Amino acid sequence: MVTRPEPDISAFLKARRAALDPAELGLPAGINRRRVPGLRREEAAQLAGISVDYYTRIEQGRTPNISDSVLDAVARALRLTDSEYAYLRDLTFPGRRTSTTGTQGTTGTTGATGSQQVRQGIRLLIDAMEDVPAYVCSAAMDVLAWNTLGGQVSYDFAALEPRERNLARLYFLDEEQSRSLYPEWEAGGEYMAATLRADVGRHPDDPALGALIADLLEHSAQFRRCWDQQHVRGLCYGVKHLIHPVAGELWLHYESLPLPSDPGQTLVTFTAEPGSSTEKALRLLATRATPQPVPSP
């Protein structure tokens, strides 16, 4: 039985060190041949301008009150992205856990991610977006509400039981269907796992999120591989490539918009380039889709 995962600063910093090429950072190869890839601890400490002992204690999680200046130095030394830096700050709680947007240095939700109920105003909003697939999901990737196209553009949410309406479970545990939907399935899984890691950093006490990660680690070898990479990504925007069983090939721009008044909830929308084959395919899908009532609170 896989236990509930906890954010681990040691595994994260070791992975980030291992991902760096010393030669690209101008570091000498050294007299002794490197036994493991990436930076040694003493090299990371040197680049951060701190002692090896202090860096070692940081990496081992033995310094609960790291200053912002030291965190900044470690982030620069390890070439952390904005999302990785926000995750590092989350791991050094108390006092600096980031908001649901991942903005550096802001404070926000520190415990469970709030209600699973979607406000009526948000329900009316997504229902009014007739030509735009949209849904609302939780930090644990449970799909809480959707409009007609949002319930058809990938999975048929209305046909699923509530517990099955989870994007990560569908992606990793229904592999046959998700592979048929997403041509870049392996890369998409890496991105999803990296997004979930960022969410775990922001919401370490969310029971639904913890249960989801434990379940995926137990039942999906692909998720375990992706999770062990220790990648962190902010879920914001991008392009999804799908092969829809009715509409065919789709290239959709997505926007993930955190709802400030509803901590842990995110509105996700999908749009197509004007005049594109994807736009025409969405129109076809809209004519064939049965209007779906948004689930009741």
TORDOFI-626952 format. One record per residue (C-alpha): residue in three letters; x, y, z. Coordinates in nm, 3 decimals. Each point is the difference from the previous one (the first is absolute). Example, Ala and Ser with C-alpha at 12.3 -4.5 7.8 and 13.67 -1.06 7.14 Angstrom:
// TORDOFI-626952
+--------+---------+---------+---------+
: residu :    east :   north :      up :
+--------+---------+---------+---------+
:    ala :   1.230 :  -0.450 :   0.780 :
:    ser :   0.137 :   0.344 :  -0.066 :
+--------+---------+---------+---------+
***
This chain:
// TORDOFI-626952
+--------+---------+---------+---------+
: residu :    east :   north :      up :
+--------+---------+---------+---------+
:    met :   0.000 :   0.000 :   0.000 :
:    val :   0.145 :   0.337 :  -0.103 :
:    thr :  -0.018 :   0.255 :   0.281 :
:    arg :  -0.117 :   0.354 :  -0.049 :
:    pro :   0.281 :   0.206 :  -0.159 :
:    glu :   0.145 :   0.300 :   0.175 :
:    pro :   0.191 :   0.285 :  -0.165 :
:    asp :   0.369 :  -0.093 :   0.028 :
:    ile :   0.259 :   0.276 :  -0.025 :
:    ser :   0.288 :  -0.249 :  -0.002 :
:    ala :  -0.121 :  -0.199 :  -0.301 :
:    phe :  -0.091 :   0.322 :  -0.183 :
:    leu :   0.337 :   0.174 :   0.044 :
:    lys :   0.194 :  -0.318 :  -0.080 :
:    ala :  -0.198 :  -0.039 :  -0.323 :
:    arg :   0.061 :   0.361 :  -0.098 :
:    arg :   0.374 :  -0.036 :   0.067 :
:    ala :   0.011 :  -0.317 :  -0.207 :
:    ala :  -0.172 :   0.175 :  -0.293 :
:    leu :   0.277 :   0.259 :  -0.039 :
:    asp :   0.311 :  -0.034 :  -0.219 :
:    pro :   0.306 :   0.125 :   0.191 :
:    ala :   0.179 :   0.081 :  -0.325 :
:    glu :  -0.279 :   0.234 :  -0.109 :
:    leu :   0.038 :   0.184 :   0.330 :
:    gly :   0.374 :   0.045 :  -0.051 :
:    leu :   0.101 :  -0.250 :   0.269 :
:    pro :   0.312 :  -0.215 :  -0.048 :
:    ala :  -0.032 :  -0.374 :  -0.049 :
:    gly :   0.209 :  -0.061 :   0.312 :
:    ile :   0.278 :  -0.244 :   0.077 :
:    asn :  -0.229 :  -0.286 :   0.087 :
:    arg :  -0.252 :  -0.125 :  -0.252 :
:    arg :  -0.360 :   0.084 :   0.090 :
:    arg :  -0.188 :  -0.301 :   0.130 :
:    val :  -0.343 :   0.161 :  -0.044 :
:    pro :  -0.127 :   0.255 :  -0.254 :
:    gly :  -0.047 :   0.366 :   0.080 :
:    leu :   0.143 :   0.225 :   0.268 :
:    arg :   0.160 :  -0.113 :   0.323 :
:    arg :  -0.130 :   0.155 :   0.320 :
:    glu :   0.318 :   0.205 :   0.043 :
:    glu :  -0.043 :   0.141 :  -0.351 :
:    ala :  -0.362 :   0.095 :   0.065 :
:    ala :   0.112 :   0.167 :   0.323 :
:    gln :   0.278 :   0.186 :  -0.182 :
:    leu :  -0.239 :   0.129 :  -0.266 :
:    ala :  -0.247 :   0.109 :   0.269 :
:    gly :   0.272 :   0.175 :   0.203 :
:    ile :  -0.068 :  -0.197 :   0.319 :
:    ser :   0.198 :  -0.257 :   0.197 :
:    val :  -0.014 :  -0.367 :  -0.094 :
:    asp :  -0.125 :  -0.083 :   0.349 :
:    tyr :  -0.287 :   0.248 :  -0.028 :
:    tyr :  -0.100 :  -0.120 :  -0.347 :
:    thr :   0.011 :  -0.362 :   0.123 :
:    arg :  -0.233 :   0.085 :   0.289 :
:    ile :  -0.238 :   0.174 :  -0.243 :
:    glu :  -0.006 :  -0.302 :  -0.228 :
:    gln :  -0.058 :  -0.232 :   0.295 :
:    gly :  -0.291 :   0.211 :   0.123 :
:    arg :   0.178 :   0.101 :   0.322 :
:    thr :  -0.035 :   0.378 :  -0.039 :
:    pro :  -0.366 :   0.095 :   0.062 :
:    asn :   0.057 :   0.378 :  -0.011 :
:    ile :   0.191 :   0.068 :  -0.320 :
:    ser :   0.021 :   0.368 :  -0.089 :
:    asp :  -0.140 :   0.131 :  -0.326 :
:    ser :   0.348 :   0.106 :  -0.112 :
:    val :   0.137 :  -0.352 :   0.045 :
:    leu :  -0.298 :  -0.151 :  -0.181 :
:    asp :   0.058 :   0.241 :  -0.287 :
:    ala :   0.367 :  -0.099 :  -0.013 :
:    val :  -0.079 :  -0.373 :  -0.005 :
:    ala :  -0.260 :   0.054 :  -0.272 :
:    arg :   0.252 :   0.189 :  -0.214 :
:    ala :   0.270 :  -0.261 :   0.057 :
:    leu :  -0.227 :  -0.284 :  -0.107 :
:    arg :  -0.150 :   0.198 :  -0.290 :
:    leu :  -0.353 :  -0.052 :   0.131 :
:    thr :  -0.294 :   0.106 :  -0.213 :
:    asp :  -0.270 :   0.225 :   0.146 :
:    ser :  -0.217 :  -0.304 :   0.075 :
:    glu :   0.288 :  -0.187 :   0.162 :
:    tyr :   0.090 :   0.304 :   0.207 :
:    ala :  -0.360 :   0.033 :   0.120 :
:    tyr :   0.004 :  -0.370 :   0.094 :
:    leu :   0.325 :   0.046 :   0.195 :
:    arg :  -0.158 :   0.283 :   0.194 :
:    asp :  -0.300 :  -0.222 :   0.074 :
:    leu :   0.230 :  -0.271 :   0.135 :
:    thr :   0.159 :   0.246 :   0.243 :
:    phe :  -0.330 :   0.089 :   0.173 :
:    pro :  -0.088 :   0.157 :   0.247 :
:    gly :  -0.041 :   0.354 :  -0.112 :
:    arg :   0.038 :  -0.004 :  -0.374 :
:    arg :  -0.235 :  -0.252 :  -0.163 :
:    thr :  -0.100 :   0.132 :  -0.340 :
:    ser :  -0.349 :   0.077 :  -0.127 :
:    thr :  -0.186 :  -0.225 :  -0.242 :
:    thr :   0.142 :   0.204 :  -0.287 :
:    gly :   0.357 :  -0.093 :   0.087 :
:    thr :   0.110 :   0.363 :   0.032 :
:    gln :   0.334 :   0.025 :   0.173 :
:    gly :  -0.002 :   0.138 :   0.350 :
:    thr :  -0.373 :   0.025 :   0.058 :
:    thr :  -0.193 :  -0.181 :   0.268 :
:    gly :  -0.318 :  -0.194 :  -0.051 :
:    thr :  -0.180 :  -0.322 :   0.078 :
:    thr :   0.198 :  -0.224 :   0.236 :
:    gly :  -0.241 :  -0.283 :   0.069 :
:    ala :  -0.286 :  -0.173 :  -0.176 :
:    thr :  -0.111 :   0.163 :  -0.319 :
:    gly :  -0.354 :   0.085 :   0.099 :
:    ser :  -0.343 :  -0.093 :  -0.128 :
:    gln :  -0.071 :  -0.237 :  -0.288 :
:    gln :  -0.311 :   0.203 :  -0.079 :
:    val :   0.011 :   0.235 :  -0.298 :
:    arg :  -0.171 :   0.337 :   0.044 :
:    gln :  -0.314 :   0.066 :  -0.200 :
:    gly :   0.162 :   0.300 :  -0.167 :
:    ile :   0.282 :  -0.217 :  -0.135 :
:    arg :  -0.251 :  -0.260 :  -0.118 :
:    leu :  -0.194 :   0.266 :  -0.189 :
:    leu :   0.325 :   0.131 :  -0.148 :
:    ile :   0.116 :  -0.331 :  -0.145 :
:    asp :  -0.352 :  -0.080 :  -0.124 :
:    ala :  -0.004 :   0.332 :  -0.188 :
:    met :   0.325 :  -0.092 :  -0.178 :
:    glu :  -0.180 :  -0.210 :  -0.259 :
:    asp :   0.283 :  -0.005 :  -0.256 :
:    val :   0.281 :  -0.040 :   0.253 :
:    pro :   0.064 :  -0.334 :   0.174 :
:    ala :   0.037 :   0.074 :   0.371 :
:    tyr :   0.002 :  -0.174 :   0.334 :
:    val :   0.090 :   0.065 :   0.363 :
:    cys :   0.238 :  -0.233 :   0.180 :
:    ser :   0.144 :  -0.028 :   0.350 :
:    ala :   0.366 :  -0.007 :   0.106 :
:    ala :  -0.034 :  -0.379 :  -0.002 :
:    met :  -0.117 :   0.020 :  -0.364 :
:    asp :  -0.359 :  -0.101 :   0.076 :
:    val :  -0.229 :   0.144 :  -0.268 :
:    leu :  -0.271 :   0.181 :   0.198 :
:    ala :  -0.205 :   0.167 :  -0.277 :
:    trp :   0.007 :   0.033 :  -0.378 :
:    asn :  -0.191 :   0.136 :  -0.295 :
:    thr :  -0.125 :  -0.204 :  -0.296 :
:    leu :   0.319 :   0.020 :  -0.206 :
:    gly :   0.218 :  -0.031 :   0.309 :
:    gly :  -0.166 :  -0.332 :   0.070 :
:    gln :   0.070 :  -0.129 :  -0.350 :
:    val :   0.337 :   0.137 :  -0.111 :
:    ser :   0.197 :  -0.278 :   0.169 :
:    tyr :  -0.188 :  -0.226 :   0.240 :
:    asp :  -0.377 :  -0.037 :   0.031 :
:    phe :  -0.027 :   0.124 :   0.359 :
:    ala :  -0.377 :  -0.046 :   0.019 :
:    ala :   0.037 :  -0.372 :  -0.068 :
:    leu :   0.244 :  -0.044 :   0.289 :
:    glu :  -0.063 :  -0.049 :   0.369 :
:    pro :   0.107 :   0.303 :   0.211 :
:    arg :   0.316 :  -0.170 :   0.133 :
:    glu :   0.103 :  -0.090 :  -0.355 :
:    arg :  -0.017 :   0.363 :  -0.113 :
:    asn :   0.365 :   0.059 :   0.080 :
:    leu :   0.239 :   0.109 :  -0.273 :
:    ala :   0.307 :  -0.170 :   0.148 :
:    arg :  -0.175 :  -0.332 :   0.071 :
:    leu :  -0.144 :  -0.004 :  -0.350 :
:    tyr :   0.338 :   0.082 :  -0.152 :
:    phe :   0.213 :  -0.253 :   0.189 :
:    leu :  -0.244 :  -0.275 :   0.100 :
:    asp :  -0.201 :  -0.020 :  -0.324 :
:    glu :   0.311 :  -0.018 :  -0.211 :
:    glu :  -0.158 :  -0.151 :  -0.311 :
:    gln :  -0.249 :   0.285 :  -0.037 :
:    ser :   0.239 :   0.278 :   0.095 :
:    arg :   0.266 :  -0.124 :  -0.241 :
:    ser :  -0.257 :   0.006 :  -0.280 :
:    leu :  -0.097 :   0.358 :   0.094 :
:    tyr :   0.347 :   0.144 :   0.051 :
:    pro :   0.266 :  -0.079 :  -0.262 :
:    glu :   0.275 :   0.142 :   0.225 :
:    trp :  -0.115 :  -0.212 :   0.294 :
:    glu :   0.339 :  -0.041 :   0.172 :
:    ala :   0.081 :   0.372 :  -0.012 :
:    gly :  -0.351 :   0.088 :   0.114 :
:    gly :   0.036 :  -0.233 :   0.297 :
:    glu :   0.325 :   0.166 :   0.102 :
:    tyr :  -0.167 :   0.340 :  -0.011 :
:    met :  -0.300 :  -0.121 :   0.200 :
:    ala :   0.220 :  -0.154 :   0.270 :
:    ala :   0.204 :   0.320 :   0.018 :
:    thr :  -0.320 :   0.201 :   0.041 :
:    leu :  -0.118 :  -0.228 :   0.279 :
:    arg :   0.334 :   0.041 :   0.178 :
:    ala :  -0.046 :   0.377 :  -0.002 :
:    asp :  -0.350 :  -0.047 :   0.144 :
:    val :   0.131 :  -0.228 :   0.276 :
:    gly :   0.249 :   0.270 :   0.095 :
:    arg :  -0.276 :   0.259 :   0.025 :
:    his :  -0.254 :  -0.229 :   0.170 :
:    pro :   0.191 :  -0.265 :   0.200 :
:    asp :  -0.294 :  -0.056 :   0.235 :
:    asp :  -0.266 :  -0.052 :  -0.268 :
:    pro :  -0.129 :  -0.356 :   0.064 :
:    ala :  -0.145 :  -0.045 :  -0.350 :
:    leu :   0.328 :   0.101 :  -0.162 :
:    gly :   0.204 :  -0.224 :   0.227 :
:    ala :  -0.232 :  -0.295 :  -0.066 :
:    leu :   0.022 :   0.058 :  -0.376 :
:    ile :   0.381 :   0.000 :  -0.004 :
:    ala :   0.016 :  -0.313 :   0.218 :
:    asp :  -0.250 :  -0.176 :  -0.227 :
:    leu :   0.189 :   0.088 :  -0.317 :
:    leu :   0.333 :  -0.104 :   0.151 :
:    glu :  -0.147 :  -0.337 :   0.091 :
:    his :  -0.177 :  -0.078 :  -0.326 :
:    ser :   0.193 :   0.174 :  -0.280 :
:    ala :   0.361 :  -0.081 :  -0.088 :
:    gln :   0.001 :   0.291 :  -0.244 :
:    phe :  -0.106 :   0.244 :   0.271 :
:    arg :   0.268 :  -0.134 :   0.237 :
:    arg :   0.263 :   0.061 :  -0.268 :
:    cys :  -0.126 :   0.354 :  -0.061 :
:    trp :  -0.034 :   0.078 :   0.372 :
:    asp :   0.354 :  -0.115 :   0.078 :
:    gln :   0.138 :   0.257 :  -0.243 :
:    gln :  -0.088 :   0.272 :   0.255 :
:    his :  -0.106 :   0.242 :  -0.275 :
:    val :  -0.220 :   0.296 :   0.090 :
:    arg :  -0.219 :   0.194 :  -0.241 :
:    gly :  -0.255 :   0.274 :   0.047 :
:    leu :  -0.332 :  -0.078 :  -0.166 :
:    cys :  -0.072 :   0.317 :  -0.195 :
:    tyr :  -0.035 :  -0.021 :  -0.377 :
:    gly :   0.115 :  -0.186 :  -0.306 :
:    val :  -0.118 :  -0.209 :  -0.294 :
:    lys :  -0.155 :  -0.346 :   0.021 :
:    his :   0.011 :  -0.243 :  -0.290 :
:    leu :  -0.283 :  -0.255 :  -0.003 :
:    ile :  -0.140 :  -0.261 :  -0.233 :
:    his :  -0.372 :   0.015 :   0.070 :
:    pro :  -0.208 :  -0.308 :  -0.095 :
:    val :  -0.267 :   0.223 :  -0.163 :
:    ala :   0.166 :   0.332 :  -0.084 :
:    gly :   0.337 :  -0.139 :  -0.106 :
:    glu :   0.328 :   0.184 :   0.054 :
:    leu :  -0.021 :   0.303 :   0.228 :
:    trp :   0.256 :   0.265 :   0.092 :
:    leu :  -0.145 :   0.197 :   0.290 :
:    his :   0.138 :   0.296 :   0.191 :
:    tyr :  -0.077 :  -0.045 :   0.368 :
:    glu :  -0.005 :   0.252 :   0.283 :
:    ser :  -0.006 :  -0.106 :   0.364 :
:    leu :  -0.143 :   0.282 :   0.209 :
:    pro :   0.005 :  -0.038 :   0.381 :
:    leu :  -0.318 :   0.132 :   0.163 :
:    pro :   0.119 :   0.237 :   0.276 :
:    ser :  -0.325 :  -0.018 :   0.196 :
:    asp :  -0.004 :  -0.381 :  -0.013 :
:    pro :   0.340 :  -0.127 :   0.121 :
:    gly :   0.113 :  -0.312 :  -0.179 :
:    gln :  -0.246 :   0.033 :  -0.289 :
:    thr :   0.117 :   0.073 :  -0.354 :
:    leu :  -0.200 :   0.094 :  -0.309 :
:    val :   0.145 :  -0.164 :  -0.311 :
:    thr :  -0.098 :   0.119 :  -0.347 :
:    phe :   0.091 :  -0.122 :  -0.350 :
:    thr :   0.000 :   0.209 :  -0.318 :
:    ala :   0.095 :  -0.059 :  -0.362 :
:    glu :   0.177 :   0.223 :  -0.251 :
:    pro :  -0.259 :   0.190 :  -0.208 :
:    gly :  -0.057 :  -0.165 :  -0.336 :
:    ser :   0.194 :  -0.312 :   0.096 :
:    ser :  -0.106 :  -0.359 :  -0.053 :
:    thr :  -0.027 :  -0.026 :   0.379 :
:    glu :  -0.255 :   0.282 :   0.010 :
:    lys :  -0.206 :  -0.179 :  -0.264 :
:    ala :   0.031 :  -0.328 :   0.191 :
:    leu :  -0.124 :   0.166 :   0.320 :
:    arg :  -0.304 :   0.131 :  -0.186 :
:    leu :  -0.069 :  -0.353 :  -0.122 :
:    leu :   0.035 :  -0.132 :   0.351 :
:    ala :  -0.236 :   0.267 :   0.134 :
:    thr :  -0.272 :  -0.101 :  -0.248 :
:    arg :   0.029 :  -0.366 :   0.101 :
:    ala :   0.038 :   0.050 :   0.374 :
:    thr :  -0.303 :  -0.043 :   0.223 :
:    pro :  -0.040 :   0.294 :   0.238 :
:    gln :   0.120 :  -0.110 :   0.342 :
:    pro :  -0.134 :   0.144 :   0.321 :
:    val :   0.274 :   0.129 :   0.227 :
:    pro :   0.018 :  -0.229 :   0.307 :
:    ser :  -0.193 :   0.128 :   0.300 :
:    pro :   0.199 :   0.132 :   0.296 :
+--------+---------+---------+---------+
***
